[in-house]
Amino acid sequence: MDHSVAFLKQRDGLDKTLKLMRYVSAIAAYNILADDPSSVTGTKLRKLDKSTGITRKYLKLGKFLGNLKELRALLRAGEIASRTRSAQVGNRTPDLALASAATFANRLNIASQLAQLVYNFAEQLNWAAKIGLIRNKRRRRNIERWTSISELSTYVFTINVSLLTLWRCSRRESDARREFSERGRRKKDDDFGGSGSSPLRLFGFGGRFGGQDSETSSGGSDASINTSNTHTAVRTEADLHAVLKSLERERTAAYLSLTMDAADVSVCLGDVCGFDALTDPRTVNALGLVSATCGVVDKWRGTKV
């Protein structure tokens, strides 16, 4: 119950719930009215579909300001990251591939937030057209078309962000496993290699494993996965499991986002280009249901209680 309350308190959580409700009612209305065009239940479900769509647009009023705030945060984060890369951080050499990917991801997110800002602002005009504040038919068609185009542009960036996230997860998982293996070999050599090993060192106390490795760990790799961007060495099997679990959550979120974006892109292409196969109500409703389900699952997993 606490999770549900926290989920529905979020604007995005409520929006995804309404989206799921909309497409479930749309599919039900289509099937009922196909059998009985005069069905009262089917008519009510169709009205629920339309009213839910308008409500979702109303919920997006002012959402472009959130994109503006995120854009400001990303710009500041990019400046801080560039200053950090230019400074020497001890004697640890950063992973150039991951550092370049992080820079590219920051710029990609900036472009994505800009595209979403334009789309969310256009959605306000689309909402005004839907409720009748804008009556000119030609103007309403133009608003709907340009809203679909701006929405389509957002997916160009969000899909690339998801693909880059999957690449970074794969790279970090490999680095984490390699660091764990290297630490195991170094510890074994330190404990049993050479003569004069003390009992304390045989049990892993003191020596290199207890001190020096914390400063020179993973020279050249970014295997330490941490959401706070701090370096946490993979010392034990428990550390490795924690890293892999964190990466699995991030990877699942990226897959859900990719599936949702693919479904939404198909619907947008149908609106913009007028493809018959993508404008069929059954296809639109099916794709919408897939997108809504992935969106609800993703937001539910990301909700903190």
C-alpha positions in Angstrom: 0.0 0.0 0.0 2.8 2.4 0.9 4.4 1.6 -2.5 1.1 2.3 -4.3 0.7 5.6 -2.5 4.2 6.7 -3.3 3.8 5.6 -6.9 0.5 7.5 -7.5 1.9 10.7 -5.8 4.3 11.1 -8.7 3.0 12.9 -11.8 4.7 10.2 -14.0 3.2 7.4 -12.0 -0.3 8.7 -12.3 0.3 9.5 -16.0 1.4 5.9 -16.7 -1.5 4.5 -14.7 -4.0 6.6 -16.8 -2.2 5.5 -20.0 -2.7 1.8 -19.0 -6.3 2.5 -18.1 -6.9 4.3 -21.5 -5.6 1.5 -23.7 -7.3 -1.3 -21.7 -10.6 0.6 -22.1 -9.9 1.2 -25.8 -9.3 -2.4 -26.5 -12.3 -3.5 -24.5 -14.5 -0.9 -26.3 -13.3 -1.9 -29.7 -14.1 -5.6 -29.1 -17.5 -4.9 -27.6 -18.6 -2.4 -30.3 -17.3 -4.8 -33.0 -19.9 -7.3 -31.8 -22.6 -4.9 -30.9 -22.3 -1.3 -32.2 -25.2 -0.2 -30.0 -23.7 -1.5 -26.8 -24.0 1.0 -23.9 -20.9 -0.6 -22.1 -18.8 -0.2 -25.3 -19.9 3.4 -25.7 -19.0 4.3 -22.1 -15.6 2.6 -22.4 -14.9 4.6 -25.6 -15.8 7.8 -23.7 -13.5 6.7 -20.9 -10.7 6.2 -23.5 -11.2 9.8 -24.8 -11.5 11.5 -21.5 -8.5 9.7 -20.1 -6.4 10.9 -23.1 -7.4 14.5 -22.4 -6.7 14.1 -18.7 -3.2 12.8 -19.5 -2.6 16.0 -21.6 -3.8 18.1 -18.7 -1.4 16.4 -16.3 1.5 17.5 -18.6 0.6 21.2 -18.1 3.8 22.9 -16.9 5.8 19.7 -17.2 8.2 21.5 -19.6 9.5 23.4 -16.5 10.7 20.1 -15.1 12.6 19.5 -18.3 14.1 23.0 -17.9 15.2 22.1 -14.4 16.7 18.8 -15.5 18.5 20.6 -18.3 20.1 23.0 -15.9 21.2 20.2 -13.6 22.8 18.3 -16.6 24.6 21.4 -17.7 26.1 21.9 -14.3 27.0 18.2 -14.0 28.8 18.4 -17.3 30.8 21.4 -16.1 31.7 19.6 -12.9 32.7 16.4 -14.7 34.9 18.3 -17.2 36.7 20.1 -14.3 37.1 16.7 -12.5 38.6 15.0 -15.6 41.1 17.8 -16.1 42.4 17.4 -12.5 44.6 14.6 -11.3 42.8 12.2 -9.0 45.6 10.6 -7.0 47.4 8.1 -9.1 44.3 6.3 -10.5 44.0 6.4 -14.3 40.4 6.7 -15.5 39.0 4.3 -18.0 39.0 6.5 -21.2 36.2 4.5 -22.9 33.8 4.9 -19.9 34.8 8.5 -19.4 34.1 9.3 -23.1 30.8 7.4 -22.8 29.8 9.4 -19.7 30.5 12.6 -21.5 28.5 11.5 -24.5 25.7 10.3 -22.3 25.6 13.7 -20.6 25.3 15.5 -24.0 22.8 13.0 -25.2 20.6 13.6 -22.1 20.9 17.4 -22.7 19.6 16.9 -26.2 16.9 14.6 -25.0 15.7 17.1 -22.3 15.6 19.9 -25.0 13.5 17.7 -27.3 11.1 16.7 -24.4 10.8 20.4 -23.4 9.6 21.3 -26.9 7.2 18.3 -26.9 5.7 19.0 -23.5 5.2 22.6 -24.4 3.5 21.6 -27.6 1.3 19.2 -25.6 -0.2 22.2 -23.9 -1.4 23.6 -27.2 -2.6 20.1 -28.2 -4.7 19.9 -24.9 -6.2 23.4 -25.7 -7.2 22.1 -29.1 -8.7 18.9 -27.7 -11.0 20.7 -25.3 -12.1 23.3 -27.8 -10.1 26.4 -26.8 -8.6 26.3 -30.3 -11.5 25.9 -32.8 -9.8 26.4 -36.1 -9.7 22.9 -37.7 -6.6 23.6 -39.8 -4.7 25.0 -36.9 -5.8 22.0 -34.7 -4.5 19.6 -37.4 -1.2 21.5 -37.6 -0.8 21.4 -33.8 -1.5 17.7 -33.7 1.0 17.0 -36.5 3.8 19.1 -35.0 3.2 17.6 -31.6 3.6 14.2 -33.1 6.8 15.3 -34.8 8.3 16.8 -31.7 7.4 13.6 -29.8 9.0 11.5 -32.4 12.2 13.6 -32.1 12.4 12.8 -28.4 12.6 9.0 -29.1 15.7 9.5 -31.3 17.6 10.6 -28.1 15.9 8.4 -25.5 16.6 5.2 -27.6 20.2 6.2 -27.9 20.4 6.8 -24.2 19.0 3.3 -23.5 21.5 1.7 -25.9 24.4 3.6 -24.4 23.2 2.5 -20.9 23.2 -1.2 -22.0 26.8 -0.8 -23.4 28.0 0.8 -20.2 26.4 -1.9 -18.1 28.1 -4.6 -20.1 31.4 -2.8 -19.9 31.2 -2.2 -16.1 30.1 -5.8 -15.5 33.2 -7.1 -17.3 35.5 -4.7 -15.4 33.9 -5.6 -12.1 34.5 -9.4 -12.7 38.0 -8.7 -13.9 38.8 -6.6 -10.8 37.4 -9.3 -8.5 39.5 -12.0 -10.2 42.7 -9.9 -10.1 42.2 -9.1 -6.4 41.7 -12.8 -5.8 45.0 -13.7 -7.5 46.9 -10.9 -5.8 45.6 -11.9 -2.4 46.6 -15.5 -3.1 50.1 -14.5 -4.2 50.4 -12.2 -1.2 49.3 -14.8 1.3 51.2 -17.9 0.0 53.9 -16.5 -2.2 57.5 -15.9 -1.0 59.0 -16.8 2.4 58.5 -15.4 5.8 54.7 -14.9 5.6 53.4 -14.2 9.0 50.2 -15.8 10.4 48.5 -12.4 10.2 49.1 -12.1 6.5 48.0 -15.7 5.9 44.6 -14.8 7.3 44.5 -11.6 5.2 45.3 -9.0 7.9 47.8 -6.2 7.2 50.2 -6.1 4.3 49.2 -4.9 0.8 45.7 -6.3 1.0 44.8 -4.2 4.0 46.3 -0.9 3.0 47.9 -0.1 -0.3 45.3 -1.7 -2.5 42.7 0.8 -1.3 44.6 3.6 -2.9 45.8 1.9 -6.1 42.9 -0.3 -6.8 41.8 -1.2 -10.4 44.4 0.9 -12.0 42.8 1.9 -15.3 39.4 0.3 -14.9 36.1 1.7 -13.7 34.8 -1.6 -12.3 33.6 0.0 -9.2 29.9 0.7 -10.0 28.3 3.2 -7.7 25.4 5.5 -8.4 27.1 8.3 -6.4 30.0 8.3 -8.9 32.5 7.4 -6.2 35.0 4.6 -6.5 34.1 1.5 -4.4 36.6 -1.4 -5.0 35.2 -4.8 -5.6 37.0 -6.6 -2.8 34.8 -9.5 -1.8 32.2 -11.8 -3.5 29.5 -9.8 -1.7 30.8 -6.6 -3.3 30.7 -8.3 -6.7 27.1 -9.5 -6.1 26.1 -5.9 -5.1 27.6 -4.5 -8.3 26.0 -7.1 -10.5 22.6 -6.6 -8.8 22.8 -2.8 -9.4 23.7 -3.3 -13.0 20.9 -5.8 -13.5 18.4 -3.2 -12.2 19.9 -0.6 -14.6 19.9 -3.0 -17.5 16.2 -4.0 -16.9 15.2 -0.4 -16.8 17.0 0.2 -20.1 15.2 -2.8 -21.8 11.8 -1.6 -20.5 12.6 1.9 -21.9 13.6 0.5 -25.3 10.5 -1.6 -25.6 8.3 1.4 -24.6 10.0 3.7 -27.0 9.8 1.2 -29.9 6.0 0.9 -29.4 5.5 4.7 -29.1 7.7 5.3 -32.2 5.5 3.0 -34.2 2.4 4.9 -33.2 4.0 8.3 -33.9 5.2 7.2 -37.3 1.6 6.2 -38.1 0.4 9.6 -37.1 3.1 11.6 -38.9 3.4 9.5 -42.1 -0.1 8.0 -42.2 0.9 4.4 -42.7 -2.3 2.3 -42.8 -0.7 -0.6 -41.0 0.2 1.7 -38.0 -3.0 3.7 -37.9 -5.3 0.6 -37.6 -7.1 0.9 -34.2 -6.2 -2.6 -33.2 -2.5 -2.0 -33.9 -2.5 1.4 -32.1 -4.3 -0.1 -29.1 -1.9 -3.1 -28.9 1.2 -0.9 -29.2 -0.2 1.5 -26.7 -0.9 -1.3 -24.2 2.7 -2.6 -24.6 4.1 0.9 -24.0 1.7 1.6 -21.0 2.6 -1.7 -19.3 6.4 -1.2 -19.7 6.0 2.4 -18.4 4.0 1.3 -15.3 6.5 -1.5 -14.5 9.5 0.9 -15.0 8.0 3.6 -12.8 6.9 1.1 -10.2 10.4 -0.3 -9.9 11.9 3.1 -9.7 9.5 4.3 -6.9 11.2 4.7 -3.5 9.0 4.2 -0.5 
